Amino acid sequence: MTAPRHLIIADGDFGPMTSKTANSIIRYHPERTVAVLDRQHAGQVVQDVLGFGGAIPVVGSMREGLVLGPTSILIGIAPKGGQLPGEWRAWLGEALDAGCDIWNGLHNFLADDPVLAAKARATGRTLHDLRRPPADLPIASGLAKSVAPLVVLTVGTDCNVGKMTAQLQLTRKLEERGIRTRFVPTGQTGIMLEGWGIAVDAVVADFVAGAAEWLTVEGSRNADVVLVEGQGSINHPGYSGVTVGLLHGSCPDAMVLCHQSSRQYIGDYREAAWLRIPPLSHYVSLYESLGAAVHPTRVIGISLNTYDLSDVEARRACERAQQETGLPATDPIRFDAAPLVNAIADERSRYLRTRKAL
Amino acid sequence: MTAPRHLIIADGDFGPMTSKTANSIIRYHPERTVAVLDRQHAGQVVQDVLGFGGAIPVVGSMREGLVLGPTSILIGIAPKGGQLPGEWRAWLGEALDAGCDIWNGLHNFLADDPVLAAKARATGRTLHDLRRPPADLPIASGLAKSVAPLVVLTVGTDCNVGKMTAQLQLTRKLEERGIRTRFVPTGQTGIMLEGWGIAVDAVVADFVAGAAEWLTVEGSRNADVVLVEGQGSINHPGYSGVTVGLLHGSCPDAMVLCHQSSRQYIGDYREAAWLRIPPLSHYVSLYESLGAAVHPTRVIGISLNTYDLSDVEARRACERAQQETGLPATDPIRFDAAPLVNAIADERSRYLRTRKAL
């Protein structure tokens, strides 16, 4: 299979902290990205909008985008609730007519849309509904606690703080040290990047932990370390159930706590200023007490997202996090990832010694 | 609508702690129960098997049950994973032919079974799939924290310890005191009993808290107190995500912790002796810290299930729980429910004073 060439839809919501899926594809597979469709930034290049991504153009219509020869349309923003905006349906029809497949990470499945499904059949194109869970998922049985590799889960102070990005970066850095490391995708973006995984937030609630268990066992083959992509946050009023199902299903031996340093409120409720983000040490204690209620685990490092801070502020944020928690802290994208890579490598050595001693 | 007359299927799993749905229907609506189908106890009466239920017969085949004139078949056991045993499909077909509706609380929806769906259409009967969630559930927005009544959630040390039963009993007792109390069903059995509700464990994970919020708001009309039926347990490896989604979506002002006094291990994993049930005070601390991360809440009482203990042992269990936690503790079915009723009534007075002071 040749690599796809995506036209990414991020209309009306393209920006450093909003178009999470689009941004990750652009960051990790810029060579697969033909253009971004966003009427608000049409005429600019991606670099202007995101601060990375180079000369990839932003176009203002589906027609302009299709001229550039994409092989697929990728839905690159995840609106709250996951609903497909009505207007986009026409664009997707146009793209199918032009011979494109569609990659969709929303809760709404395109294959369930009679018009688009019929058009895909007629044009011979594929609708990839990446959030559709596999059938026959198990109830968690505890299998994940017995896998051979060290399992590390990223946990967060909120949604969209860098839990996936941290794991992708740490995977690369651990591999560079010769530690066989497997990234386990648990959300639509990770699945788009890696070509496998389950969007655990789209699974029927009773089976979330079972899905996490299946993923962890699957990821543990021929690996020294398994890095499970975290979801949501333990105090996110809408998504905490997903976070906890993932935590208890994957049975991590260690956790890395992710935080966006400038954020003060849980983002989805920031307009109501409902939930102020408590101190990092409070999260460490919550995640450790809840995680350890099922499988022994602890937080071994802090991964910060400092994209909107100056260098001086960012350095200071890392120092503060380290002082507050007593744990290694860094922004693994902006600065040296070594503090976290070392923490995982050390934890793995400790883990192997403990296993041997048993 | 005339009340249904159920033939309850509990084949192979009929007993005091196994056939939870069957037992609740029999306990609260014995007049609606024609017979129980269970080959293992065929020929006995329900009283012999459960210790309550009187002379309701246990039959050994669908044919014998249908002779007694039920208007509906009620699936009364919830096997792990919720799968419909293959053998039952024939029984259900036989029952549809005999003019019965079917009440189903499993994760498998009967309406999705082509054979049974066709037969129901042909015979004009109804397949009630009680776990099918409504379409278009919201993401939780925090509405539940602002409802006028006091919201009380039951939380548990495990599944199947009495979280629903406690709320039903407390609803009755609070009503007797003139406090307008609304029970909010969050599982298939509660829905069967009350005729409304959402089985939150069958909702796509991202929407569990939204479903809990919708239920709480719905239950708060013309009520002084809302008693939300809890699900699962915060340390249940398979179902903790449901528990936490319900906790954060319903924003309880207070919680009642439910426990079966004789239980030592989380039941679904007892064969592997995986997870020993920690002390009650540990649960109080876990539920309070996690609940309060979204909305101020505390545990105000302990509801014990002592069905398998002698009177002396049961009294002692209540005293021990009270000493350990410093909270009122009782078995509200077996003994006087007043300690818990008082705790809720007092909490409501405190709640009203605080609201007024604001």
Interface residues (C-beta under 8 A of the other chain):
Chain A: K80 G81 G82 H107 P138 I139 A140 S141 G142 V200 D201 A202 V203 V204 A205 D206 V208 A209 G210 I234 N235 H236 P237 G238 Y239 S240 G241 V242 T243 V244 G245 L246 H248 G249 C251 D268 Y269 A272 W274 L275 P278 S285 L286 S289 L290 A293 V294
Chain B: K80 G81 G82 H107 P138 I139 A140 S141 G142 V200 D201 A202 V203 V204 A205 D206 V208 A209 G210 I234 N235 H236 P237 G238 Y239 S240 G241 V242 T243 V244 G245 L246 H248 G249 C251 D268 Y269 A272 W274 L275 P278 S285 L286 S289 L290 A293 V294
